[in-house]
Amino acid sequence: MKVAVTGATGFIGSRLVQRLHDAGHQIKILTRNPERAKKVFPESAFKQIEIVGYTPQESGDWQAEVSGCDGVINLAGEAIAERWTPERKREIMNSRVAGTEKIVEAIGKAEVKPKVLVSASAIGFYGTSETAEFYETSEPVKQDFLSQVCQGWEKAADKVTAFGTRLVVVRIGIVLGMGGAIAKMITPFRLYAGGPIGNGKQWFSWVHRDDLVSLFMQGLTDESMAGIYNGTAPHPVRMSELCDALGKVMNRPSWLPVPDFVIETLLGDGAIVVLEGQKVLPERTQSTGFSFAYPRVDLALRDIVVE
């Protein structure tokens, strides 16, 4: 296939592009920073990649690049693990909502329209809860900032169906892989100072990065898939269970609770994702026949953490 990708140089996108390339697909990377993309994906190693500069929240000539692609994968969005000033909130919202609107606009303008748009969302859609279980059909229980962002993000993507393009939306959980949230948790464990974050009772709905990439790949190629899918492993855990598993993998104790303010220092207002949490289950994802290589957190951590 010929696939256009936004957010290609990010934590998820870089692995996805590698997998697409290894599978023999032609890849068109839409990026704000072509020079950085060329360093991440050097021409010597990535023969089937074309790098195109674009302005994600503005219409422009770049939109013509979407025409003739078989599919588009939309991962672009500003990081949330920072302090949420009013300006930063606007950037977080616009990078997802306006950015997705311009991708959909490009598909609408295309002479040869992509057959599928696989667009990211997040489990923040559901709001946080210590008691509720969330499936793809569940409604939000809180109208907090992240839920509002995700609702706007998905509404923008949904407009692509008017052009006859199949839409797959993946609500992404906390992605485990070296370089993500786990990287920030490992240091205190290495210093024998690891332990549960916050009260330890909050749900941690996670997914191994490779499984998430596989889900995006399946959404791209499986024509029976359309609508919402939870990008979370089938066995979410309480935060205390995650930290116990991390301690065992690293051969370190998990005994020293990490106060909320420490995580807030590391993750800013985005700490709400790990301090409050939600239990999200991939019911519809599994109904497609998708098989998780890392269904349990101990398996995922053993693959990620190399001591």
N, C-alpha and C positions, 0 to 999 in steps of 0.2 A: 504494500500500500504506500501511497504518498501521504504523509501525515504532517500537519502543522502543529507545533507545540509552543505554548507560552509557559513562562516559568521554568524554562528548561535548565537553567543553571542552579536552581535551588536544590534543597536536600532531597526532595522526591524526584524532581524533574531530571536531575543529572543521572540518577540511576535508571529512570524510565527511558531516557534517550539512549543510554548504553544498551538496554534490552531491545529497544526498537531496532537499533543499528545491528545488533547481533542476529536479530531475526530476519534481516535483509530488507527492512522497509527503507524507503526514501524519507528523509526528515527535513522539514523546513522549520528552523528555529526563529521565532519572532521574539526579539529581545530589545530592551532599551539600551543595552550596552554590548554592541557587537564585538568590541575588542576583548572584553572579558569572556564572551562566549567562545571566541577563537582560542583563548588560552585553555578554557575548560575542555573544548572539543577540537584539538588540533587537527588540521587537515590531513596530516600524515597518518593519523590513526582512525579518522572518521571520514571515509571517502564519500559516503552517501548523504552528507549533511550540507545544507545550504543555510547560511546565516543572514537574516534580514533584520535591519533596524526598524523599530516601530515605536510609536507613541501610543501607549495602551489606552489612554482615556480620550484620544482625539481621532476623528476620522482623518484619512489620508491615503496617499498612494499605496502604502503598505497593505491596505485592505485587499487590493487586487491579487496579492500573493496567495490568498486563500482559495481563489478560483482554481479548479482543477485538482485540488487535494481531495483524497478519498475520505479523510477524517481530520478532525481538529481535537486536540487535547488542551484544555484550558486550566492551567495551574497557577496563573499569576496572582499575586496578592502580597501586600506589605506585611511584614512580620508583626505579630501581636504581642510578643514577649518584651514589651517596653511599657513605659509610663504612658497612660492614655490622656494626654492633654487634649483639649478640644480640637486642636489642629491635627494631632495624631489620629484621633478618632475619624476625622473627615478623610484622612489619607487611607486608613484601613478600610473604611466603607467604600470610598470611590475606587480604590484599586481593584476591588472585587466587583462591585455593582456596575460602575461606569466602564471598567475594563471589559467585563463580560458583555455589556451592551454593545460595545464597539466590535467585539468578535462576532456577535450575532448580526450586527449591521453588515459586516464584511461578508458573512455567509449569504445574507439576503441580496447583496449586490452581485454576488458571484455569477458569472455566466454558466459555469459548471459547478454546481453546488456540492459541497461535501455531503456524504451520505450520513455521517454521524458526528455529533459533538459530544465528547466526554468531558464533563465539567466538574471541577472540584467544588465541594461545599464542606461543611464540618459538622461534627456532632454537637457543637455549640448551638445548633438549631433548636435542640430540645430544651435548653435551659438546664440548670443543675438540680440534682435531687439525690438524697441518700437512700431513698426508699423506692422510687419508681423504676420500672423497666421500660426501655424505649426500643421500639421497633420502627421499621421504615414507614409504617402507617401512623405512628404516634404524632400527636400534636405537641407543640411547645408547652411546657408548664410554667415558664417564666419568659417575660418579654424583656430580658436584659440586653445589653449592648451586643454581645456576640450572637444572640438569637436573632436580633434585628438585622445584623449584618448578613447572616446566613439566609434569612428569609428574602432579603433584597437580592442577594447573589443568585438564589435559585429562581426567583421571579424573572430576573434578567435573562437567565439561560433558557427558561421555558418558552420564550418568544421564538426560539429557533424552530419549534415544531410547526409554526405557520408556513415555513418554507419547505416542508416535507423532509426535513432533516431529523433523523432519529436522535433523541437526547438521552444520555445516560448521566445521572448525577451521583457522585460518590461522596457521601458524608464521612469525612476522614476523622478517625480518632487520633489519639496521641501516638505519633509514629516512633517506633523504636528502631534505632540504628545508630551506629557510632557517629556522633556529630549532632544528634538531636537532643531531646530532653534527657536521655540517659547519660550523655556526656557530662551534663551539669550535675548529675547526681553521684557520679562515680568518685569524684575527688574526696568528699568526706568519708566515703567507705574506705578508700585507700589509706586515709589517715586514721582509720579505726574510730571514726566519729559518725558513722552512718546510722540512719534509723528512720522511722516513719515520719512523713511530712504532715504537718498539721495534726489533726486528731487521729489520723490513720484509718478512720472509718469510711472515708470518702471513696467512691468507686473510681477506678482507673480503667477506662475503656481504651485499649491499646491495639496496635497492629504493627507487625514487623514490616519494615520498609519493603522488603522483597515481595511479601504477600500483597501489599497495597499496589505495587507496580504491576503485579500479575493481574489484579482486579481491573486496573485501567486497561491493560492489554486485552483482557477478555471483553470488556465493554466496547472496545474499538472494533473487535472482529466478530463478536457473537451477535448476529442480527436479531436474535430473539430477545435481547436485553434492551429495556427502555424504562425510564423513570428513575426512582430513587433506590439507592443501594447503600447500606451501611458498610463503610470501610473500617471495620473493627473485627478483631479476633472473636471467636465464639465463646471464649472463657475470660470475661473481664474479671478483675480482681480488686479487692480493697487495697488501699495504699499500703497498709501494714503488710499484706501478703506480697505485694510487689517488692517492698524493701527487704523482707525476709528472703525472698528468692534471689534478689541481687546480692545480699550478704553471703548466701550459700555459694553462689557462682564465683564470687570473689574471695571466698574463704575468709570472710570478715564478719564481725558481729553486726547485728542490726539492733542496736539498743538505745541509741541516743536520739530522742525525738528532735526533729528539725522544726524550730518555731516558724510560724507563718511569716514573720517579718524577714527571715533569711531568704525564703523562696520569693517573697515579694521584691527583695533586693535583686535577686537573680533574674526574675521573669517580669518584673513590673506588674502592671494591672492584669497582664496575661496570666498571672499566677492563679486566677480564678479557675482556670481549666484543671489544675491539679489540686487546688485547695478545697474545691467544692465537688466537682466531678459529676458523673452520671453513668448509669449502667445501661450500655447500649449493646443490643444483640443483632447480629447480621442475618436475621431470619430470611429475608428476601434474597440476600446475596447467596446464601447456601442453597436456596431453592433453584438457583440456576445450575447447580452442579459444581460450583466453585469449591475447590479444595484448598484449605489453608495448609501451607507447609509448616507453619508455626502456630498451631492452635492454642498452645499453652505458654504462659509467660516464662516458665523455666527453660523451655526449649529455645525461645527467642533470645533470652539473655545469654544462654550458653553459646549461641552462635555469634552474638554481638560482642560480648565482653571477653577480651583475650588478656589474661594476666601473665 
